């Protein structure tokens, strides 16, 4: 059994777990680029804890798999709708050049499918970590934007340039036990405790 602890910022500004669409989700990523705030590099886009930049993508592992695949939820607060889908590989392990969609891509609810949407893959562009414009040089549905080309925003679901994005991973039904959120003494920092069971 492994114990993972993440500090997740203010209770008022960060909701790290939510129930929606008949499932329970853990927040993997959030980016608010208002004020031209971008990730410094891909390493920061993989893991950072902040108010405008939040990512625990590097903690994603096979214990999050539900019935043979990862299940993701992509949301943009200022764009109506959402994309919900399954794929076999972590986006970081799925290079953009492997096919027209992410490995094992299976749509569940898709409101945005323009510009070659097909799940999330490792971007072929150096200006972002992940994107959803599979098997192309485009990088719509950008996750982990490092470039100020579209300042103060970045490519969201085509044709929207957005300033906020959430990426969630489904945790109910996975090997991850439900995270426990507590308040540390004399502060408003929630501590998320993930208990993962592994069979040796």
PyMOL commands that set and color helices and strands:
alter all, ss='L'
color gray80, all
select helices_A, chain A and resi 42-46+57-59+62-64+91-93
alter helices_A, ss='H'
color red, helices_A
select strands_A, chain A and resi 2-10+17-20+23-32+53-55+70-76+79-87+106-110+117-122+130-133+154-155+161-162+164-170+180-183+189-196
alter strands_A, ss='S'
color yellow, strands_A
deselect
rebuild
show_as cartoon
